[in-house]
């Protein structure tokens, strides 16, 4: 519309202006605007303008591992990246302006590598309809906010929920096994054949429901998985060092189903949770704070026992 803009020969700070020129499609919101005089070196001015962007690029992960970050201006992007760096949140790629399909495609790379980081943290920008639809179909989550702290809160909650899901899967599939050494109480035998039910004392570590058990003294014979734990007529999810509990051991194959307490093993044998290399890695990655210093020492002792006694451990 004619007269929408007022022409000025000079402007002062904090005034909004519209610049009409060629090649502006490559301009980045928030970068410096320099005037080139007759005696100025154009290439030096270009380098000066690029310094801000190059400084921002230093925050990008060299391993291309991390979230995609989008902001409205270079200044906003700098502030967000600085906050993410201090919060130890890795950044793999960045962009300025509204979120489009190409941004979702960048973020989707993490969907295969590390799904938890297949994220776009969009600060003070709009999300195009096409980008939102592509994100849903490609496994990319988009978090938007006008306040940096709100983005951080959303990311933190997302990672906490994701971590809990991973922990649950590792426990349910039997990959993550907590260290435990169990003494069978003499005379406390409630069922001698599958499911074997015996009274036990937890000598070391943590015994959890679902824990696979073996007997190192009998060539690491596997006897089944813990089906339930009972203490004072109450079922427990786990029992710790010093507790006396009733344990039901469920067979997981035909060989274990034919084991008989008193014939194949008895109260003189110690039961161990069956640790594996993958299981120990899972404990270190996802359950580090769940184990005490003494329990981690037990992991190391059991690792030595299993690595010396089990072939292809």
Backbone as CSV, one residue per row, in Angstrom:
resi,resn,N_x,N_y,N_z,CA_x,CA_y,CA_z,C_x,C_y,C_z
1,UNK,0.847,-1.188,0.000,0.000,0.000,0.000,0.880,1.235,0.000
2,UNK,0.576,2.185,-0.869,1.375,3.395,-0.978,1.308,4.180,0.328
3,UNK,2.470,4.633,0.804,2.511,5.414,2.033,2.659,4.559,3.281
4,UNK,2.812,3.212,3.132,2.951,2.335,4.291,4.262,2.577,5.012
5,UNK,5.298,2.878,4.256,6.596,3.173,4.832,6.944,4.639,4.640
6,UNK,7.639,5.204,5.641,8.076,6.603,5.566,9.559,6.605,5.233
7,UNK,9.944,7.376,4.239,11.344,7.441,3.828,12.108,8.446,4.691
8,UNK,13.327,8.048,5.107,14.176,8.915,5.945,15.572,8.968,5.338
9,UNK,16.193,10.129,5.442,17.583,10.256,4.994,18.535,9.700,6.053
10,UNK,18.095,9.749,7.307,18.909,9.227,8.414,17.986,8.640,9.469
11,UNK,18.492,7.657,10.202,17.699,7.052,11.276,18.532,6.982,12.544
12,UNK,17.855,6.813,13.672,18.535,6.678,14.961,18.314,5.274,15.529
13,UNK,19.054,4.973,16.583,18.971,3.649,17.200,17.553,3.315,17.647
14,UNK,17.217,2.018,17.583,15.935,1.473,18.022,14.788,1.790,17.076
15,UNK,15.096,2.229,15.870,14.045,2.419,14.877,14.003,1.211,13.948
16,UNK,12.791,0.739,13.637,12.645,-0.373,12.722,12.690,0.109,11.285
17,UNK,13.465,-0.567,10.455,13.586,-0.149,9.060,13.426,-1.346,8.133
18,UNK,13.046,-1.080,6.919,12.961,-2.101,5.883,14.068,-1.833,4.877
19,UNK,14.849,-2.880,4.580,15.939,-2.732,3.632,15.571,-3.467,2.352
20,UNK,15.578,-2.748,1.263,15.300,-3.353,-0.046,16.612,-3.454,-0.812
21,UNK,17.013,-4.687,-1.148,18.282,-4.883,-1.838,18.300,-6.269,-2.452
22,UNK,19.295,-6.503,-3.300,19.452,-7.805,-3.911,20.232,-8.746,-2.979
23,UNK,19.947,-10.073,-3.060,20.702,-11.061,-2.296,20.312,-11.179,-0.834
24,UNK,19.177,-10.609,-0.454,18.786,-10.651,0.952,18.274,-12.013,1.407
25,UNK,18.057,-12.921,0.446,17.565,-14.249,0.839,18.598,-14.993,1.685
26,UNK,19.843,-14.571,1.629,20.885,-15.217,2.419,21.178,-14.486,3.717
27,UNK,20.467,-13.389,3.974,20.710,-12.615,5.196,20.146,-13.341,6.416
28,UNK,20.786,-13.137,7.563,20.366,-13.788,8.803,19.920,-12.731,9.794
29,UNK,18.700,-12.895,10.307,18.160,-11.940,11.275,19.041,-11.877,12.513
30,UNK,19.414,-10.653,12.910,20.224,-10.479,14.104,21.688,-10.229,13.836
31,UNK,22.120,-10.382,12.584,23.536,-10.121,12.272,23.747,-8.625,12.052
32,UNK,25.013,-8.224,12.046,25.356,-6.810,11.892,24.998,-6.284,10.492
33,UNK,24.670,-5.003,10.448,24.493,-4.315,9.166,25.582,-3.242,9.092
34,UNK,26.520,-3.429,8.167,27.642,-2.495,8.043,27.527,-1.679,6.766
35,UNK,27.977,-0.441,6.819,27.989,0.428,5.633,29.390,0.385,5.028
36,UNK,29.458,0.076,3.736,30.743,0.004,3.054,31.082,1.364,2.439
37,UNK,32.147,1.990,2.957,32.608,3.260,2.410,33.517,3.047,1.212
38,UNK,33.890,4.120,0.570,34.738,4.041,-0.628,36.087,3.388,-0.336
39,UNK,36.611,3.629,0.870,37.944,3.116,1.188,37.908,1.786,1.954
40,UNK,36.709,1.268,2.228,36.595,0.014,2.990,36.874,-1.200,2.116
41,UNK,37.437,-2.248,2.737,37.671,-3.507,2.063,36.429,-4.390,2.235
42,UNK,35.739,-4.672,1.162,34.474,-5.424,1.218,34.663,-6.800,1.851
43,UNK,35.756,-7.482,1.491,35.987,-8.831,2.011,36.196,-8.822,3.527
44,UNK,36.871,-7.776,4.016,37.074,-7.659,5.465,35.751,-7.425,6.178
45,UNK,34.874,-6.633,5.570,33.554,-6.393,6.161,32.724,-7.680,6.199
46,UNK,32.837,-8.474,5.143,32.119,-9.760,5.107,32.583,-10.670,6.243
47,UNK,33.901,-10.719,6.442,34.449,-11.547,7.517,33.974,-11.063,8.880
48,UNK,33.884,-9.736,9.030,33.424,-9.156,10.289,31.984,-9.553,10.582
49,UNK,31.151,-9.519,9.543,29.744,-9.896,9.709,29.609,-11.375,10.057
50,UNK,30.482,-12.205,9.471,30.400,-13.648,9.678,30.922,-14.090,11.040
51,UNK,31.654,-13.223,11.742,32.233,-13.595,13.021,31.165,-14.025,14.027
52,UNK,30.034,-13.297,14.032,28.972,-13.627,14.980,28.436,-15.039,14.733
53,UNK,28.217,-15.348,13.457,27.678,-16.659,13.113,28.687,-17.762,13.410
54,UNK,29.951,-17.512,13.118,30.990,-18.508,13.382,31.131,-18.786,14.869
55,UNK,30.923,-17.752,15.688,30.984,-17.914,17.136,29.866,-18.826,17.613
56,UNK,28.691,-18.652,17.010,27.544,-19.488,17.361,27.795,-20.938,16.948
57,UNK,28.413,-21.141,15.782,28.640,-22.486,15.252,29.575,-23.312,16.139
58,UNK,30.345,-22.669,17.001,31.246,-23.390,17.892,30.486,-24.276,18.875
59,UNK,29.210,-23.936,19.107,28.407,-24.702,20.058,27.808,-25.958,19.447
60,UNK,28.047,-26.169,18.140,27.495,-27.346,17.481,28.383,-28.555,17.753
61,UNK,27.780,-29.684,18.087,28.523,-30.909,18.376,29.306,-31.375,17.156
62,UNK,30.577,-31.652,17.351,31.421,-32.130,16.251,31.031,-33.553,15.826
63,UNK,30.378,-34.288,16.728,29.954,-35.656,16.403,28.564,-35.685,15.773
64,UNK,27.976,-34.517,15.537,26.620,-34.416,14.976,25.607,-35.148,15.838
65,UNK,25.842,-35.141,17.137,24.924,-35.761,18.091,24.248,-34.673,18.912
66,UNK,22.930,-34.650,18.876,22.231,-33.665,19.689,20.916,-33.227,19.083
67,UNK,20.319,-32.215,19.688,19.024,-31.705,19.245,19.220,-30.648,18.157
68,UNK,18.134,-30.333,17.457,18.144,-29.238,16.491,17.556,-28.022,17.187
69,UNK,18.207,-26.883,17.039,17.776,-25.660,17.722,17.376,-24.601,16.706
70,UNK,16.237,-23.978,16.941,15.710,-22.957,16.037,15.310,-21.733,16.858
71,UNK,15.691,-20.537,16.379,15.333,-19.297,17.075,14.988,-18.208,16.061
72,UNK,14.398,-17.139,16.565,13.903,-16.081,15.674,15.017,-15.191,15.141
73,UNK,16.050,-14.952,15.939,17.162,-14.085,15.516,18.481,-14.698,15.975
74,UNK,19.572,-14.159,15.472,20.894,-14.651,15.862,21.128,-14.420,17.348
75,UNK,20.681,-13.275,17.843,20.846,-12.977,19.263,20.095,-13.956,20.144
76,UNK,18.867,-14.272,19.735,18.066,-15.243,20.488,18.704,-16.629,20.425
77,UNK,19.262,-16.973,19.264,19.920,-18.258,19.092,21.154,-18.348,19.990
78,UNK,21.932,-17.258,20.043,23.108,-17.237,20.906,22.737,-17.452,22.361
79,UNK,21.689,-16.780,22.804,21.250,-16.897,24.197,20.802,-18.321,24.506
80,UNK,20.065,-18.926,23.572,19.570,-20.287,23.776,20.723,-21.290,23.779
81,UNK,21.650,-21.148,22.843,22.787,-22.074,22.767,23.658,-21.977,24.012
82,UNK,23.827,-20.764,24.512,24.620,-20.570,25.728,23.954,-21.286,26.907
83,UNK,22.646,-21.178,26.986,21.898,-21.837,28.058,21.991,-23.353,27.923
84,UNK,21.854,-23.868,26.695,21.910,-25.309,26.463,23.295,-25.857,26.772
85,UNK,24.321,-25.088,26.425,25.699,-25.523,26.702,25.920,-25.633,28.214
86,UNK,25.443,-24.655,28.967,25.594,-24.688,30.422,24.758,-25.806,31.049
87,UNK,23.731,-26.234,30.332,22.859,-27.313,30.822,23.293,-28.669,30.285
88,UNK,24.451,-28.702,29.596,25.026,-29.927,28.999,24.051,-30.642,28.064
89,UNK,23.289,-29.874,27.305,22.386,-30.445,26.296,23.083,-30.329,24.943
90,UNK,23.401,-31.445,24.285,24.134,-31.407,23.021,23.289,-30.851,21.883
91,UNK,23.938,-30.104,20.996,23.250,-29.495,19.841,23.935,-29.983,18.568
92,UNK,23.144,-30.529,17.649,23.696,-31.074,16.406,23.542,-30.115,15.239
93,UNK,22.482,-29.301,15.250,22.243,-28.396,14.127,21.416,-27.206,14.588
94,UNK,21.482,-26.116,13.804,20.767,-24.886,14.163,20.169,-24.246,12.914
95,UNK,19.232,-23.355,13.151,18.699,-22.533,12.064,17.993,-21.332,12.673
96,UNK,17.729,-20.342,11.843,17.058,-19.128,12.292,15.800,-18.920,11.463
97,UNK,14.712,-18.580,12.149,13.448,-18.345,11.467,12.450,-19.457,11.723
98,UNK,11.289,-19.423,11.055,10.242,-20.435,11.243,10.766,-21.842,10.946
99,UNK,10.172,-22.834,11.581,10.565,-24.227,11.373,9.865,-24.771,10.130
100,UNK,10.682,-25.238,9.160,10.152,-25.796,7.920,10.523,-27.276,7.810
101,UNK,10.095,-27.899,6.739,10.341,-29.334,6.539,11.831,-29.653,6.554
102,UNK,12.657,-28.786,5.979,14.096,-29.065,5.925,14.696,-29.154,7.331
103,UNK,14.128,-28.410,8.270,14.615,-28.455,9.653,14.237,-29.782,10.308
104,UNK,13.043,-30.252,10.016,12.594,-31.541,10.548,13.471,-32.666,9.992
105,UNK,13.822,-32.546,8.713,14.677,-33.567,8.089,16.033,-33.629,8.793
106,UNK,16.582,-32.465,9.150,17.853,-32.436,9.893,17.716,-33.161,11.228
107,UNK,16.621,-32.851,11.943,16.414,-33.445,13.265,16.135,-34.942,13.185
108,UNK,15.536,-35.376,12.085,15.143,-36.785,11.948,16.338,-37.727,11.848
109,UNK,17.514,-37.195,11.569,18.724,-38.015,11.502,18.960,-38.719,12.834
110,UNK,18.591,-38.035,13.933,18.798,-38.595,15.257,17.785,-39.676,15.596
111,UNK,16.699,-39.774,14.832,15.648,-40.759,15.118,16.194,-42.182,15.079
112,UNK,17.168,-42.432,14.210,17.776,-43.757,14.110,18.961,-43.907,15.065
113,UNK,19.745,-42.834,15.205,20.941,-42.896,16.050,20.596,-42.889,17.537
114,UNK,19.811,-41.911,17.950,19.475,-41.714,19.363,18.104,-41.042,19.443
115,UNK,17.027,-41.823,19.395,15.659,-41.296,19.319,15.320,-40.227,20.358
116,UNK,15.916,-40.319,21.539,15.625,-39.333,22.583,16.023,-37.920,22.172
117,UNK,16.998,-37.832,21.256,17.489,-36.520,20.834,16.933,-36.093,19.475
118,UNK,15.947,-36.831,18.971,15.278,-36.439,17.716,14.278,-35.345,18.063
119,UNK,14.828,-34.184,18.407,14.033,-33.071,18.928,14.356,-31.773,18.209
120,UNK,13.347,-30.892,18.160,13.567,-29.516,17.725,13.155,-28.617,18.880
121,UNK,14.101,-27.831,19.372,13.799,-26.842,20.397,13.601,-25.508,19.689
122,UNK,12.341,-25.107,19.567,11.993,-23.913,18.794,11.700,-22.750,19.739
123,UNK,12.558,-21.737,19.681,12.444,-20.587,20.581,11.912,-19.365,19.837
124,UNK,10.685,-18.965,20.183,10.084,-17.743,19.639,9.935,-17.790,18.113
125,UNK,9.581,-18.957,17.576,9.368,-19.090,16.133,8.089,-19.893,15.873
126,UNK,7.567,-19.750,14.669,6.371,-20.484,14.276,6.770,-21.811,13.622
127,UNK,5.844,-22.743,13.628,6.054,-24.059,13.014,5.127,-24.170,11.813
128,UNK,5.679,-24.418,10.641,4.834,-24.542,9.454,4.010,-25.831,9.543
129,UNK,2.870,-25.827,8.883,1.981,-26.999,8.904,2.680,-28.230,8.340
130,UNK,3.397,-28.050,7.233,4.116,-29.162,6.604,5.167,-29.746,7.556
131,UNK,5.845,-28.858,8.294,6.881,-29.307,9.228,6.263,-30.115,10.373
132,UNK,5.135,-29.651,10.875,4.461,-30.346,11.976,4.004,-31.744,11.552
133,UNK,3.477,-31.840,10.329,3.008,-33.133,9.824,4.170,-34.097,9.600
134,UNK,5.276,-33.569,9.040,6.444,-34.417,8.798,7.050,-34.885,10.117
135,UNK,7.043,-34.026,11.120,7.601,-34.380,12.424,6.855,-35.571,13.019
136,UNK,5.535,-35.571,12.903,4.722,-36.669,13.455,5.051,-37.998,12.785
137,UNK,5.264,-37.947,11.474,5.500,-39.189,10.724,6.951,-39.654,10.766
138,UNK,7.867,-38.791,11.179,9.296,-39.154,11.163,9.893,-39.336,12.554
139,UNK,9.053,-39.288,13.581,9.551,-39.529,14.934,10.286,-38.369,15.554
140,UNK,9.995,-37.155,15.089,10.641,-35.953,15.632,9.663,-35.210,16.542
141,UNK,10.124,-34.856,17.721,9.303,-34.085,18.665,9.703,-32.625,18.591
142,UNK,8.711,-31.734,18.516,8.980,-30.291,18.466,8.478,-29.650,19.749
143,UNK,9.390,-28.999,20.473,9.019,-28.240,21.665,9.128,-26.752,21.339
144,UNK,8.091,-26.002,21.622,8.095,-24.564,21.361,7.897,-23.799,22.658
145,UNK,8.476,-22.608,22.728,8.303,-21.742,23.895,8.823,-20.352,23.572
146,UNK,8.319,-19.367,24.296,8.791,-17.992,24.151,9.759,-17.621,25.269
147,UNK,9.949,-18.546,26.200,10.868,-18.344,27.317,11.833,-19.533,27.363
148,UNK,13.120,-19.238,27.413,14.143,-20.284,27.349,13.948,-21.337,28.436
149,UNK,13.656,-20.909,29.667,13.509,-21.849,30.773,12.376,-22.846,30.533
150,UNK,11.329,-22.395,29.822,10.219,-23.294,29.530,10.653,-24.400,28.571
151,UNK,11.513,-24.062,27.623,12.060,-25.079,26.710,12.893,-26.087,27.489
152,UNK,13.699,-25.582,28.393,14.546,-26.459,29.205,13.695,-27.413,30.036
153,UNK,12.615,-26.898,30.631,11.726,-27.731,31.449,11.098,-28.842,30.610
154,UNK,10.674,-28.498,29.380,10.069,-29.498,28.497,11.077,-30.569,28.119
155,UNK,12.301,-30.140,27.819,13.358,-31.088,27.444,13.693,-32.008,28.619
156,UNK,13.834,-31.427,29.806,14.177,-32.204,30.996,13.111,-33.253,31.290
157,UNK,11.842,-32.860,31.198,10.744,-33.800,31.441,10.741,-34.917,30.401
158,UNK,10.992,-34.541,29.143,11.042,-35.517,28.052,12.137,-36.552,28.304
159,UNK,13.327,-36.107,28.694,14.445,-37.023,28.916,14.205,-37.914,30.136
160,UNK,13.565,-37.352,31.168,13.274,-38.141,32.363,12.296,-39.271,32.043
161,UNK,11.253,-38.967,31.281,10.268,-39.985,30.891,10.907,-41.039,29.996
162,UNK,11.762,-40.589,29.087,12.438,-41.508,28.177,13.364,-42.442,28.944
163,UNK,14.094,-41.897,29.905,15.010,-42.701,30.709,14.240,-43.756,31.496
164,UNK,13.089,-43.373,32.040,12.291,-44.304,32.827,11.752,-45.433,31.944
165,UNK,11.376,-45.097,30.713,10.908,-46.118,29.774,12.026,-47.107,29.457
166,UNK,13.231,-46.581,29.234,14.370,-47.438,28.933,14.697,-48.351,30.106
167,UNK,14.654,-47.808,31.326,14.927,-48.609,32.521,13.924,-49.759,32.634
168,UNK,12.657,-49.438,32.380,11.599,-50.443,32.486,11.819,-51.578,31.482
169,UNK,12.172,-51.214,30.248,12.415,-52.216,29.203,13.613,-53.089,29.570
170,UNK,14.679,-52.479,30.063,15.889,-53.225,30.421,15.627,-54.222,31.556
171,UNK,14.762,-53.838,32.485,14.434,-54.731,33.589,13.498,-55.851,33.134
172,UNK,12.485,-55.480,32.341,11.498,-56.468,31.898,12.099,-57.511,30.958
173,UNK,13.061,-57.097,30.153,13.688,-58.029,29.204,14.830,-58.818,29.841
174,UNK,15.188,-58.473,31.078,16.242,-59.202,31.772,17.643,-58.794,31.381
175,UNK,17.781,-57.707,30.668,19.117,-57.229,30.287,19.830,-56.656,31.510
176,UNK,19.122,-55.803,32.249,19.691,-55.209,33.461,19.429,-56.129,34.646
177,UNK,20.496,-56.690,35.219,20.389,-57.601,36.357,21.200,-57.027,37.517
178,UNK,20.552,-56.864,38.652,21.234,-56.319,39.819,22.071,-57.414,40.492
179,UNK,23.189,-57.031,41.105,24.059,-58.028,41.744,23.429,-58.560,43.031
180,UNK,23.507,-59.862,43.227,22.964,-60.456,44.459,23.639,-61.793,44.739
181,UNK,23.932,-62.030,46.010,24.433,-63.321,46.484,23.477,-63.768,47.581
182,UNK,22.931,-64.999,47.429,21.850,-65.447,48.295,22.222,-66.740,49.005
183,UNK,21.950,-66.759,50.293,22.166,-67.965,51.097,20.823,-68.646,51.331
184,UNK,20.742,-69.935,51.018,19.518,-70.695,51.257,19.473,-71.096,52.738
185,UNK,18.369,-70.776,53.403,18.227,-71.100,54.822,17.884,-72.583,54.985
186,UNK,18.715,-73.304,55.731,18.539,-74.740,55.920,17.167,-75.039,56.536
187,UNK,16.442,-75.941,55.926,15.142,-76.334,56.441,13.984,-75.512,55.929
188,UNK,14.263,-74.330,55.333,13.192,-73.472,54.807,12.942,-73.793,53.341
189,UNK,12.373,-74.961,53.101,12.059,-75.381,51.734,10.560,-75.648,51.663
190,UNK,9.872,-74.859,50.866,8.416,-74.956,50.800,7.942,-75.727,49.564
191,UNK,8.801,-75.793,48.549,8.491,-76.584,47.357,9.805,-76.962,46.684
192,UNK,10.044,-78.283,46.519,11.330,-78.747,46.016,11.443,-78.755,44.490
193,UNK,10.314,-78.775,43.808,10.356,-78.782,42.341,9.658,-77.555,41.780
194,UNK,9.825,-77.335,40.498,9.345,-76.101,39.858,7.852,-75.866,40.076
195,UNK,7.463,-74.671,40.553,8.370,-73.595,40.959,8.953,-73.851,42.349
196,UNK,10.271,-73.841,42.451,10.959,-74.065,43.723,10.721,-72.855,44.628
197,UNK,10.308,-73.131,45.866,10.064,-72.045,46.828,10.913,-72.316,48.062
198,UNK,11.798,-71.389,48.377,12.752,-71.578,49.475,12.891,-70.303,50.298
199,UNK,13.302,-70.496,51.549,13.630,-69.356,52.399,15.079,-68.974,52.188
200,UNK,15.338,-67.676,52.021,16.701,-67.216,51.703,17.079,-66.002,52.538
201,UNK,18.377,-65.833,52.692,18.915,-64.605,53.282,19.753,-63.909,52.214
202,UNK,19.507,-62.632,52.041,20.282,-61.861,51.055,21.612,-61.499,51.713
203,UNK,22.664,-62.190,51.313,23.982,-61.941,51.919,24.606,-60.654,51.384
204,UNK,24.449,-60.429,50.084,25.035,-59.228,49.464,24.134,-58.762,48.326
205,UNK,24.098,-57.464,48.119,23.436,-56.907,46.942,21.933,-56.738,47.055
206,UNK,21.275,-56.787,45.880,19.838,-56.544,45.760,19.219,-57.657,44.922
207,UNK,18.225,-58.326,45.473,17.509,-59.351,44.726,16.179,-58.764,44.268
208,UNK,15.943,-58.768,42.965,14.713,-58.215,42.399,13.904,-59.311,41.725
209,UNK,12.580,-59.093,41.667,11.714,-59.994,40.906,12.162,-59.975,39.445
210,UNK,12.269,-61.146,38.829,12.727,-61.247,37.449,14.201,-61.544,37.312
211,UNK,14.938,-61.545,38.428,16.378,-61.803,38.392,16.681,-63.272,38.045
212,UNK,17.506,-63.528,37.015,17.928,-64.902,36.710,18.962,-65.343,37.732
213,UNK,18.862,-66.604,38.182,19.758,-67.115,39.219,20.597,-68.277,38.703
214,UNK,21.806,-68.379,39.232,22.681,-69.494,38.876,23.510,-69.886,40.084
215,UNK,24.228,-70.998,39.946,25.074,-71.500,41.037,26.501,-71.654,40.501
216,UNK,27.379,-70.698,40.771,28.761,-70.770,40.278,29.483,-72.054,40.682
217,UNK,29.191,-72.572,41.884,29.880,-73.771,42.372,29.509,-75.014,41.573
218,UNK,28.409,-74.956,40.830,27.976,-76.077,39.993,28.097,-75.701,38.512
219,UNK,29.261,-75.197,38.166,29.550,-74.791,36.791,28.528,-73.775,36.264
220,UNK,28.127,-72.860,37.160,27.207,-71.775,36.819,25.866,-72.297,36.292
221,UNK,25.412,-73.379,36.901,24.126,-73.962,36.510,22.999,-72.946,36.731
222,UNK,22.232,-72.706,35.673,21.111,-71.764,35.759,19.886,-72.502,36.278
223,UNK,19.239,-71.936,37.308,18.118,-72.646,37.942,16.765,-71.972,37.710
224,UNK,16.741,-70.774,37.097,15.480,-70.104,36.809,15.513,-68.622,37.141
225,UNK,14.324,-68.008,37.121,14.205,-66.582,37.439,13.338,-66.396,38.675
226,UNK,13.612,-65.327,39.409,12.826,-65.021,40.601,11.409,-64.620,40.172
227,UNK,10.422,-65.441,40.577,9.035,-65.159,40.213,8.362,-64.235,41.196
228,UNK,8.732,-64.371,42.471,8.163,-63.494,43.500,9.048,-63.517,44.738
229,UNK,8.920,-62.469,45.555,9.649,-62.349,46.817,8.627,-61.993,47.893
230,UNK,8.690,-62.717,49.022,7.716,-62.468,50.090,8.422,-62.271,51.422
231,UNK,7.975,-61.260,52.149,8.542,-60.960,53.468,7.391,-60.653,54.420
232,UNK,7.280,-61.448,55.508,6.177,-61.278,56.465,4.820,-61.291,55.769
233,UNK,4.660,-62.230,54.836,3.402,-62.434,54.101,3.042,-61.258,53.175
234,UNK,4.024,-60.441,52.847,3.799,-59.341,51.911,4.755,-59.491,50.724
235,UNK,4.221,-59.317,49.529,5.066,-59.429,48.331,5.901,-58.163,48.156
236,UNK,7.157,-58.375,47.773,8.082,-57.261,47.545,8.589,-57.300,46.106
237,UNK,8.991,-56.140,45.611,9.617,-56.075,44.291,11.112,-56.388,44.391
238,UNK,11.681,-56.108,45.572,13.103,-56.370,45.768,13.399,-56.617,47.241
239,UNK,14.519,-57.280,47.489,14.999,-57.510,48.857,16.479,-57.156,48.894
240,UNK,16.905,-56.529,49.991,18.288,-56.071,50.093,19.079,-56.828,51.165
241,UNK,20.358,-56.571,51.184,21.294,-57.241,52.078,20.764,-57.289,53.509
242,UNK,20.825,-58.501,54.095,20.408,-58.683,55.479,18.979,-59.154,55.652
243,UNK,18.165,-59.072,54.607,16.763,-59.475,54.705,16.611,-60.981,54.527
244,UNK,15.683,-61.569,55.279,15.319,-62.978,55.111,13.949,-63.017,54.442
245,UNK,13.865,-63.696,53.310,12.637,-63.683,52.513,12.360,-65.065,51.926
246,UNK,11.114,-65.259,51.516,10.752,-66.465,50.776,10.812,-66.124,49.296
247,UNK,11.483,-66.976,48.519,11.683,-66.698,47.095,11.113,-67.833,46.253
248,UNK,10.291,-67.470,45.282,9.793,-68.460,44.330,10.643,-68.372,43.072
249,UNK,11.165,-69.515,42.626,12.027,-69.552,41.444,11.284,-70.259,40.317
250,UNK,11.003,-69.528,39.249,10.283,-70.073,38.090,11.272,-70.595,37.048
251,UNK,11.001,-71.786,36.524,11.820,-72.334,35.438,11.482,-71.601,34.148
252,UNK,12.492,-71.387,33.310,12.263,-70.705,32.028,12.522,-71.630,30.843
253,UNK,12.915,-72.885,31.130,13.085,-73.875,30.056,12.878,-75.274,30.640
254,UNK,12.844,-76.278,29.781,12.570,-77.655,30.214,13.634,-78.191,31.165
255,UNK,14.877,-77.831,30.904,15.967,-78.312,31.754,15.792,-77.823,33.193
256,UNK,15.451,-76.551,33.336,15.243,-75.990,34.669,13.985,-76.557,35.324
257,UNK,12.994,-76.886,34.503,11.730,-77.434,35.032,11.938,-78.785,35.711
258,UNK,12.999,-79.492,35.362,13.264,-80.818,35.920,14.238,-80.785,37.105
259,UNK,14.686,-79.576,37.477,15.591,-79.480,38.626,14.827,-79.768,39.911
260,UNK,15.503,-80.428,40.821,14.875,-80.790,42.098,15.784,-80.357,43.248
261,UNK,15.227,-79.561,44.149,16.003,-79.126,45.305,16.292,-80.351,46.187
262,UNK,17.543,-80.476,46.611,17.956,-81.620,47.409,18.684,-82.652,46.570
263,UNK,18.387,-82.701,45.265,19.079,-83.627,44.372,20.120,-82.893,43.531
264,UNK,19.699,-81.809,42.885,20.613,-81.078,41.987,21.362,-79.956,42.711
265,UNK,20.791,-79.431,43.769,21.471,-78.422,44.602,20.759,-78.386,45.954
266,UNK,21.442,-77.799,46.949,20.838,-77.742,48.287,21.273,-76.476,49.015
267,UNK,21.042,-76.468,50.347,21.280,-75.246,51.126,22.767,-74.882,51.231
268,UNK,23.646,-75.810,50.872,25.089,-75.506,50.965,25.578,-74.667,49.784
269,UNK,24.756,-74.534,48.771,25.157,-73.786,47.577,24.654,-72.334,47.636
270,UNK,25.523,-71.401,47.268,25.137,-70.002,47.179,24.527,-69.732,45.797
271,UNK,23.449,-68.978,45.793,22.820,-68.573,44.539,23.309,-67.173,44.170
272,UNK,23.624,-66.989,42.906,24.083,-65.687,42.409,23.128,-65.192,41.317
273,UNK,22.958,-63.887,41.251,22.256,-63.338,40.090,23.174,-63.480,38.885
274,UNK,22.606,-63.809,37.731,23.414,-64.070,36.525,23.767,-62.759,35.832
275,UNK,24.992,-62.310,36.033,25.454,-61.063,35.399,26.040,-61.340,34.015
276,UNK,25.867,-60.378,33.119,26.479,-60.425,31.788,27.180,-59.091,31.530
277,UNK,28.007,-59.070,30.515,28.682,-57.809,30.164,27.667,-56.736,29.780
278,UNK,26.683,-57.133,28.962,25.653,-56.181,28.557,24.861,-55.692,29.763
279,UNK,24.632,-56.606,30.703,23.886,-56.229,31.899,24.635,-55.215,32.743
280,UNK,25.942,-55.414,32.876,26.757,-54.472,33.655,26.794,-53.108,32.974
281,UNK,26.883,-53.116,31.636,26.853,-51.851,30.887,25.527,-51.133,31.113
282,UNK,24.428,-51.902,31.108,23.106,-51.314,31.345,23.015,-50.712,32.741
283,UNK,23.608,-51.391,33.726,23.608,-50.863,35.095,24.375,-49.546,35.163
284,UNK,25.535,-49.498,34.523,26.355,-48.283,34.547,25.665,-47.118,33.853
285,UNK,24.949,-47.424,32.758,24.323,-46.369,31.958,23.007,-45.877,32.545
286,UNK,22.187,-46.801,33.047,20.824,-46.440,33.436,20.502,-46.608,34.920
287,UNK,21.368,-47.284,35.690,21.047,-47.537,37.099,22.208,-47.193,38.025
288,UNK,23.062,-46.305,37.572,24.267,-45.983,38.331,23.964,-45.536,39.758
289,UNK,22.947,-44.687,39.911,22.629,-44.143,41.230,21.780,-45.095,42.079
290,UNK,21.315,-46.201,41.493,20.490,-47.159,42.238,21.336,-48.089,43.098
291,UNK,22.631,-48.156,42.807,23.523,-49.044,43.538,24.455,-48.245,44.446
292,UNK,24.676,-48.765,45.650,25.597,-48.113,46.585,27.041,-48.455,46.207
293,UNK,27.977,-47.830,46.894,29.399,-48.109,46.650,29.713,-49.582,46.889
294,UNK,29.165,-50.139,47.981,29.399,-51.561,48.279,28.804,-52.451,47.193
295,UNK,27.655,-52.077,46.657,27.011,-52.881,45.621,27.782,-52.822,44.310
296,UNK,28.419,-51.694,44.038,29.271,-51.612,42.842,30.537,-52.451,43.028
297,UNK,31.036,-52.518,44.268,32.185,-53.390,44.548,31.787,-54.846,44.319
298,UNK,30.543,-55.166,44.693,30.041,-56.524,44.479,29.963,-56.835,42.983
299,UNK,29.548,-55.854,42.188,29.501,-56.048,40.734,30.883,-56.419,40.214
300,UNK,31.914,-55.716,40.684,33.278,-55.985,40.238,33.736,-57.391,40.656
301,UNK,33.403,-57.798,41.884,33.782,-59.139,42.351,33.077,-60.208,41.523
302,UNK,31.772,-60.005,41.277,31.008,-60.981,40.509,31.471,-61.014,39.051
303,UNK,31.856,-59.862,38.528,32.370,-59.793,37.160,33.610,-60.678,37.029
304,UNK,34.465,-60.624,38.040,35.680,-61.445,38.028,35.326,-62.926,38.090
305,UNK,34.357,-63.279,38.931,33.945,-64.676,39.074,33.361,-65.207,37.769
306,UNK,32.479,-64.415,37.146,31.817,-64.871,35.922,32.779,-64.897,34.731
307,UNK,33.641,-63.896,34.652,34.571,-63.853,33.502,35.578,-65.001,33.564
308,UNK,35.889,-65.474,34.753,36.827,-66.593,34.903,36.155,-67.952,34.734
309,UNK,34.831,-67.999,34.973,34.170,-69.295,34.987,33.201,-69.595,33.858
310,UNK,32.769,-68.567,33.125,31.772,-68.800,32.071,32.416,-68.613,30.704
311,UNK,32.273,-69.602,29.849,32.815,-69.463,28.498,32.010,-68.421,27.720
312,UNK,32.724,-67.641,26.908,32.116,-66.598,26.056,31.288,-65.617,26.887
313,UNK,31.786,-65.303,28.107,31.068,-64.347,28.973,31.227,-62.937,28.421
